[in-house]
Amino acid sequence: MNALTDPKIWLEDAIYKKYIRVFDYDSFRDIKHVSTTTLKDVKKAQIKCGKKVILEYLKDDVYEIEDKYYTSFVREVQNIMKLNNSENIIKFLGISKDPSLKFYCIVFQCAYGEDLRIYLKKKSTELSWPARVQMAKGVINGMRDVHRENIVHCNLNPKNILVYNDSPVIKGFDASISLDGFLETREE
């Protein structure tokens, strides 16, 4: 998985070699819109087995230039794949392609919960200090894992930290940068 490879070729190769699981879009049920930002649409769905997932689509109209889309998409996929063993990072499950859209979407675990700001606001009176410290340690552990992989998150904020089963889960890696690729290109 060379960071310098053409992103579209890298993705096709990763799919062919089964480095990345590809979900058949028809396997999703009960697809519901969750949110929209300037760069992406987020939907919630259920796989036939009953497991709930999040589908994250980069917007076609923002990424009209195919190269720009693949560069952004592959960068996020490569970075999140490196972090899949961290308990405080949202789990990457694979990718899928809605036949009505131009590009792929990323399939993530569905981490039910509120973002950190809402969670702390709701629980401010009942949350003990030891529980708050545990929450902070979870965020620190997640970011330690991010930095161990030479990744810079670039958008860490309370909205990109979900509280799932009383533990923080960091998401929002669409702006992340791998310093490995950066350092390789800087040295040339």
N, C-alpha and C positions, 0 to 999 in steps of 0.2 A: 504494500500500500504506500507507494511512493508519493509524497506530497507534491512533487513536481510534475507528475503525470497529468495529461489532459483530463480534466474532471469528468467529462462525459465518458471517455474511454475507461477511466478508473471505475466509474459506477457500473458500466456494462460488464466489465471484467469481474467486479465484486459480486454482481448478480449471477453471472455465469458460473463462477467458482463457489457460489453459495456462501460467501462471506457474510452476505446480508440476506435475511429472510424476506421474501416477497410475498405479501398477503394478496390473495385474489380479492379484488374489491367487492365481488359478489358475496364474500364471506362476512361482510359487515352488515349488521342489522340495526335498526332504530337509530339512524344517524341524525344527530341534532347539533345545530349551530351553538357554539359556546361563546366565542368572541371574535372580534376583528380588530386588527391593528393596521397601521399603514403598510406593513410588509407581509402580513399573513392572516389567514383565516384558520380558526381552530374549531374542530367539531369533536363531539363525543359519539362513540359507537359501541356496539356489542358484537363480539365474534360469535359464531355459531355455538361454540362451547359454553357461552354465557359470560365469558370474561369481558370486562369493559376496557376500552382503550381510548386514547386521544389521537386524533388525526390532525396533523399540522401541515397546512398547505402554504407554500410561498405563493404570493399573488401573481398570476399570469401577467396582469397589466403593469406591475412594477418591474417584472423581469422579462420584458418583451424580447430582449436580446438573449438568445439561448445560452451563449457562453457565460453571461453574467449569472443566469439562473443556476446553471450547473456548478459554477464556481462556488456560489453561496451554499447551495444544497449539499454538495459533497464536503465542503469545509465543515458544516454542522454535523453531518453524518460521521465523518472521520473523527471529529473531536468527541462526540458523544459516545461513539463505540469504544474509545479508549477508557471511558469512565464507567462502563456498564457494571463493573464489580463494586462500585462504591455504594454503600447503603444510603448515603445522603445525596445521591444524584438520581434524577428521574431515569427510569429504565427505558432504553431504546429497544424496541421489539422488532423493528424492521421497516419496510417501506411498502407502499401500494400505489396504484395508479387508478384514479377515477377515470373511466373511459370518456367522460364528457369534458375532461380538462386536459390541458396540454402537458402538464408535468406531474412528477411523483409527489406523494406526501410522505411525511415521516409518521410512523406509528410508535406511540409511547405508551407506557403503562398509564392507567388512569389513576392518578394519585388524588383520591377524594380529599378534599379539605380546603381550607381557606388559605389565602396568602398570609404571610407572617404578620403583617400590620393588622389585618382584620382579626386574626386569631388572638393576638396580644390585647387588642382593644376590648374584645368580647370577654376575655378571661382575666382581665387586669386585676380584678379583686380576688379571684379564686386561685390564681396561679402562684404557687409557692416559689420562693427564691431558688431553692434547689432545682425545681422544674425549669425555671428560666435559665439557670446556668447550664442544664442539660441541653436545652434548646440551642443556646449559644455554642456549646461544644459541638453539637451536630452540624451547625453551619460551618464552624471552623474545620471540622473533620472533612466535610465535603469540599471546602476550598483547598484544604491541604492536598486532597486527592487530585483536584483540578491542576494545582501547581506542580505536583509530582509528575504529571504528564506533560509539563511544559505548555500548558494551555492558560490563556488569559481569558476570563469570562467576558469582560468588557461591558456587562450590563447587570451587575449584581445589585439588586434592590429588593425590598420586601415583597413586591409583586412577583418576583421570580424565585421566591422561596415559599413552597407550600408546606402546610403542616398536615402530614399523613400519618395516621396512627400515633399521634403525639410526638412525631419526630419530623425535623425539617428535611425537605427534599428540594434540592436546587434544580431549577429548570432555566429555560431561556438561553440556550447556547447558540442561537442564530447569529449573534455578533462575535462569537468567540474566535480567538486566533491561536493557532499552534505556533509556538516560538521555534519548534523544530524546523518547520518549513521556512519560517522567516529567517532563521539563522543560516540555513542552507543557501538561500538566495542572496543573503548579504555577503557571504564569504566568497562568492564567485566573482 
